[in-house]
Amino acid sequence: MTRLIMENVARGKKFWLKNNPTLSYTRSNPVIQITVPEQDEPGTNVVKVEGVEGKVNVVCTLMTEQAGTDLSLGTNTPAITTIWQQLNYLSNFVTASISETHRLTLDDGGSPPQTLFQRTGVFSKIVFRMEAGRGELATLEVDFDVGEVI
C-alpha cells in the first residue's frame, strides 16, 4: 500500500494523507499572452518565460482513525488520530517562516519504505471542507509549489 506524506523538514513534522488521496502533478512553462486591440487569436503574442514550474495538488478525506494509527508517523505527542487533532496539527504545514523547507513524498509503505516520488518546495494552501450531516468527516485539499525556497 502506497503512502503519501507531507513533511515540514525544519519542524520535524510529518502527516500521512491516508484516506483516498488523489495526487495531481503539473509541470508547465510560464507564458504571458499579450493581446493587441483588434487582433484575432492567431495573432496574439505569447511570451515564454525561461524555466519550468511544478505544482502538486492533493485531495483526500480526513476522518477519525482507529486507536493505534498515528497520522503524524511518530513526529507528535500525543498521536494524531481524531479529525479535530488533524485540523489543528495541519497548521504546521502552511507557515509564515521562509526558512522552512517542505517535502511531499509518495512511498511504497514497505519496511523500510522505498521512495516512489518526492518533491521539495512549499505548502502554499490548505483547504478543509466539512459538510453538515456527514459526521466527523472532512475533505482536505493541499497545494504544493515545487522548488527551492529562498
Residue pairs with C-beta under 8 A, 6 or more apart in sequence:
1 109
2 106
2 107
2 108
2 109
2 116
3 16
3 18
3 106
3 107
3 108
3 109
3 113
4 16
4 17
4 21
4 23
4 58
4 60
4 104
4 105
4 106
5 14
5 15
5 16
5 17
5 73
5 104
5 105
5 106
5 107
6 14
6 15
6 17
6 93
6 102
6 103
6 104
6 123
6 142
7 13
7 14
7 15
7 102
7 103
7 104
7 105
8 14
8 92
8 93
8 95
8 100
8 102
8 123
9 100
9 101
9 102
9 103
10 97
10 99
10 100
10 101
11 92
11 100
12 75
13 72
13 75
13 76
13 89
13 92
13 93
14 72
14 73
14 75
15 71
15 72
15 73
15 80
15 86
15 89
15 90
15 92
15 93
16 71
16 72
16 73
17 58
17 60
17 140
17 142
18 60
18 65
18 69
18 71
19 60
19 61
19 62
19 63
20 60
20 61
21 58
21 59
21 60
22 58
22 59
22 60
23 56
23 57
23 58
23 106
24 56
24 57
24 58
25 54
25 55
25 56
25 117
26 54
26 55
26 56
26 57
27 52
27 53
27 54
28 52
28 53
28 55
29 48
29 49
29 51
29 52
29 53
30 48
30 49
30 51
30 53
31 46
31 47
31 48
31 49
32 46
32 47
32 49
33 44
33 45
33 46
33 47
34 44
34 45
34 46
34 47
35 44
35 45
36 43
36 44
36 45
53 145
53 146
53 147
54 119
54 121
54 145
54 146
54 147
55 143
55 144
55 145
55 146
56 104
56 119
56 143
56 144
56 146
57 141
57 142
57 143
57 144
58 104
58 140
58 141
58 142
58 144
59 139
59 140
59 141
59 142
60 139
60 140
61 137
61 138
61 139
61 140
62 83
62 86
62 87
62 128
62 137
62 138
62 139
62 140
63 83
63 136
63 137
63 138
64 81
64 82
64 83
64 136
65 71
65 81
65 82
66 81
67 81
69 79
69 81
70 76
70 79
70 80
70 81
71 79
71 80
71 81
71 86
71 89
72 79
72 80
72 89
76 89
78 85
80 86
80 89
82 136
83 136
83 137
83 138
84 136
87 128
87 138
90 126
90 140
93 102
93 123
93 126
93 142
94 123
94 124
94 125
94 126
98 149
98 150
99 149
100 122
100 149
101 120
101 149
102 120
102 121
102 122
102 123
102 144
102 149
103 118
103 119
103 120
103 121
104 118
104 119
104 121
104 144
105 115
105 117
105 118
106 115
106 116
106 117
106 118
107 113
107 114
107 115
107 116
108 114
108 116
119 144
119 146
120 146
120 147
120 148
121 144
121 145
121 146
121 147
121 148
121 149
122 144
122 145
122 147
122 149
123 142
123 143
123 144
124 143
124 144
124 145
125 141
125 142
125 143
126 140
126 141
126 142
126 143
127 140
127 141
127 142
128 138
128 139
128 140
129 138
129 139
129 140
129 141
130 137
130 138
130 139
131 137
